[in-house]
Amino acid sequence: MTLIWLVILLFLIVPSPDWIVGVSGLELCLPNCSWVEHKVLNLKPWDVGTDSGTTYTSPDSVTDPKEPIRRITNKYPADPSNPFYDTSGEEMKPLARLKITRQRLYEKSCSDDSITTDEEDSVLSGK
């Protein structure tokens, strides 16, 4: 069985209604089975869809029903009070930068595996 490791990192933007930056499903394993040494990603904000506030300090305003998670752009939400709103037509700049640097490798041969395939299946399915 081949295991695929994907990275998920989320960071809440504080203060904000329900905005985040992050990555989901980031693959750090290369096709030759080695690991990425360095990776730099520019992150743009996302609206989680649970609060209808449009500014950093908006009072709590629960969104009911909840909306899908959406990328915040310079046109969404279309509210001049939103700090990202911009009608100039320029591309929105990133809000954060994620830098990943591999520190070390822990070598392990396939013969060192102490988890059986059944155990792997159990771990992956949460059982």
C-alpha positions as CSV (number, residue, x, y, z in Angstrom):
1,M,0.0,0.0,0.0
2,T,1.3,3.4,-0.9
3,L,0.6,6.2,1.6
4,I,0.2,9.8,0.3
5,W,0.9,12.6,2.8
6,L,-0.8,15.9,2.1
7,V,-0.3,19.0,4.2
8,I,-3.2,21.1,5.5
9,L,-2.5,24.3,7.4
10,L,-5.1,26.9,8.3
11,F,-4.5,30.2,10.1
12,L,-7.3,32.4,11.4
13,I,-7.0,36.1,10.6
14,V,-7.4,37.9,13.9
15,P,-9.4,40.1,14.2
16,S,-11.8,39.2,11.5
17,P,-15.3,37.8,11.2
18,D,-14.3,34.3,9.9
19,W,-11.4,34.8,7.5
20,I,-8.5,32.4,7.1
21,V,-5.4,31.8,5.0
22,G,-3.9,28.4,4.5
23,V,-3.2,25.5,2.2
24,S,-5.1,22.2,1.7
25,G,-3.8,19.1,0.0
26,L,-0.2,20.4,-0.4
27,E,1.9,17.5,-1.7
28,L,5.6,17.7,-0.5
29,C,6.6,14.4,-1.9
30,L,8.2,14.6,-5.4
31,P,7.6,12.0,-8.2
32,N,11.0,10.4,-7.5
33,C,9.9,9.7,-3.9
34,S,12.2,12.4,-2.4
35,W,10.9,15.4,-0.4
36,V,10.7,19.0,-1.4
37,E,13.6,21.0,0.1
38,H,12.0,24.5,-0.1
39,K,8.5,25.8,-0.9
40,V,7.2,29.3,-0.8
41,L,3.5,30.0,-1.2
42,N,1.7,33.3,-1.3
43,L,-1.6,33.0,0.5
44,K,-4.8,35.0,-0.1
45,P,-7.7,35.2,2.3
46,W,-10.8,33.0,2.3
47,D,-14.2,33.6,3.9
48,V,-15.3,30.5,5.8
49,G,-19.0,31.5,5.4
50,T,-20.1,31.4,9.1
51,D,-20.1,35.1,9.8
52,S,-21.5,37.9,7.6
53,G,-19.1,40.6,8.8
54,T,-17.3,42.6,6.1
55,T,-14.5,44.4,8.1
56,Y,-11.9,43.2,10.5
57,T,-13.9,44.5,13.5
58,S,-17.4,43.8,12.4
59,P,-19.7,42.7,15.2
60,D,-20.7,39.0,15.2
61,S,-23.3,38.4,12.6
62,V,-24.0,34.7,12.2
63,T,-24.6,33.6,8.6
64,D,-27.7,31.4,8.5
65,P,-27.7,29.2,6.5
66,K,-23.9,28.9,6.4
67,E,-22.3,29.7,3.0
68,P,-19.7,27.7,1.2
69,I,-16.0,28.7,1.8
70,R,-15.1,31.3,-0.8
71,R,-11.9,33.1,-1.7
72,I,-12.0,36.8,-0.8
73,T,-11.1,38.9,-3.8
74,N,-10.9,42.6,-4.5
75,K,-14.5,42.3,-5.8
76,Y,-15.9,39.9,-3.3
77,P,-17.5,40.8,-1.0
78,A,-18.6,43.8,-3.0
79,D,-18.6,46.2,0.0
80,P,-16.5,49.3,0.0
81,S,-16.0,48.9,3.8
82,N,-14.2,45.5,3.2
83,P,-10.5,46.0,3.5
84,F,-9.8,44.0,0.3
85,Y,-12.4,45.7,-1.9
86,D,-10.7,47.5,-4.8
87,T,-12.2,48.7,-8.1
88,S,-8.8,49.6,-9.7
89,G,-8.7,46.2,-11.5
90,E,-5.3,45.3,-10.1
91,E,-4.7,41.8,-8.9
92,M,-5.1,41.3,-5.2
93,K,-1.8,41.0,-3.3
94,P,-1.2,38.1,-1.0
95,L,-2.1,38.5,2.6
96,A,0.6,36.1,3.9
97,R,3.5,34.0,2.7
98,L,4.1,30.4,3.8
99,K,7.8,29.3,3.7
100,I,8.5,25.6,4.1
101,T,12.0,24.4,4.5
102,R,13.0,20.8,5.0
103,Q,15.2,20.5,8.1
104,R,16.2,16.9,8.1
105,L,15.3,13.5,6.7
106,Y,14.6,10.4,8.7
107,E,15.7,7.5,6.6
108,K,13.7,4.3,6.9
109,S,13.8,1.2,4.6
110,C,10.7,-0.7,3.6
111,S,12.0,-3.7,5.7
112,D,11.8,-1.5,8.8
113,D,8.0,-1.1,8.5
114,S,6.5,-2.3,11.7
115,I,2.9,-1.5,10.7
116,T,1.1,-4.1,8.7
117,T,-1.2,-3.3,5.8
118,D,-4.3,-4.1,8.0
119,E,-3.0,-1.7,10.6
120,E,-2.4,1.0,7.9
121,D,-5.9,0.6,6.7
122,S,-7.2,0.9,10.3
123,V,-5.2,4.0,10.9
124,L,-6.2,5.7,7.7
125,S,-9.9,4.9,8.2
126,G,-9.8,6.1,11.8
127,K,-10.9,2.8,13.2
